[in-house]
Amino acid sequence: MYRARLGKNLEKVTLDYVSSIDDDVEIAHYDILGSQAHAIMLYENKILTKNEIKKILKGLESLKKVKLTKKTDSEDIHELIESLVIKKIGIDVGGKMHTARSRNDQVALDIRMKIRDDINIVCQCLLDTIKALVVLAKKHQDTIVPLYTHLQQAQVGLFSHYLLSYADALFRDLDRLYVTYGRVNENPLGAGPIGGTSIPIDRLSTGKMLGLKGVVENSIDATTTRDSAVEYIAAIAILMTNLSRVSKDFSIWSTSEFSFLELSDEFTSPSSVMPQKKNPDILELTRGKTSHVIGNLTSMLSTIQGLPSGYSRDLQQINPAIWSASKVVISALLIMESMLKTVVINKKNMKRAAEDGHLIALDLAEKLVHNDIPFRKAHQIIGRIVKLAHISGKPISKLSESEVKKVVKNKEVSLKLLMKLIRSTTLTSSLHERKSQGSSGISEQKRMTAHRMKKIEKYQTGVKTRSDAVQYSLNQLDKKVKKLTR
Ligand code: ARG
């Protein structure tokens, strides 16, 4: 449709090469809505007549029901939609719908509308996943687990503490997306190909009809820049790394060596040969798909960094990277949520593992600190006691006074006090006594769980308000379309 200056049509292989039609399916709907809002703005500013707007809107409306497939000579969805409208209502009127815009601002708009919806969906899925974590945490506020650093047992903790650590990370992911939304939800349309237009358009009004807040003002920026799309994918990539790490933990903990938990059958796969197998394939795929999303981010950044100012066709290449990242993260979150709701936690094994590892060592050292022994000295004393326990193959609490006496140097600590502490310190007492903010302490866990639950509700309202606002604007647009096509 655009090739008057060029004469010859594209060869089939070249058309396939340049075409974005397959990827554009994801934005077809937004392109129609954007075109309707743009046309109404042209009409309201007396650039189109009543009869013209009626025909154009009708033409566009009829395309909402059509499956826009690949069998076309058009290079992309923008060309296809315009050509179909022209085919339907003729070039005299249909030929006016592309007044005062370009495919460059058009595609920038479509991407923003698509990401806007995706962010709202991802935020909702995130909230559901966070809720699943917090609900599970509530059930496990007294479930004892070893906490690991370097994959070595470090301190005794509570399983709720672990779960809430990921709830908090996901809250930050949510917050990142929440903020990015504001930068995405702006109108680039009306920027033209790069430098604006002489036609008296009203960019704010087009944006308003589409529920966008304000315009991306500078027309060069509006058509060229994809930083907010990259920001979105960066947030998704970070979020995926969090899901990937939970997946890693859960697949390790589901091994027979750990047996901390059992994944529900629907989140595991069998082996084609070994009948006993229950493999955590789904979690492994979340890990694998995280790499894929990181690849999407990298490919976007490397495409953009090499571009001169103004639209270049390279930009078309980044769109499928956006769509696929959205798809991956939404399913990863849905799966994570259901997995958390169905996983069976083996409290006994978690506790048994914690009992094996002399995990009260630091708690004991801190008790000496409470008794006025400098921490470094306390660390040395308890270090020797742990070594003794390790060699004699007993838990610290079962060491006899005469054994302990051998490793305690004269006067560094009263043997009586030390024995009293050794006898009275247990995993549970340690968790009762741990009080610092954000710790595994039992009281902290209760407070944090309740607090995070409330936090979910607050965000829930925010996300709903946003989705409702978009829906409201689009409903208003629909009403206008209906009125003008009557
Ligand atoms: N399909 C193109 C894309 O996704 C639309 C913009 C084309 N603009 C152009 N000047 N060739 O980026």
Boltz pocket constraint, residues with backbone or C-beta under 6 A from the ligand:
constraints:
  - pocket:
      binder: B
      contacts: [[A, 18], [A, 20], [A, 75], [A, 76], [A, 77], [A, 78], [A, 103], [A, 104], [A, 107], [A, 311], [A, 312], [A, 313], [A, 315], [A, 316], [A, 319]]
      max_distance: 6.0
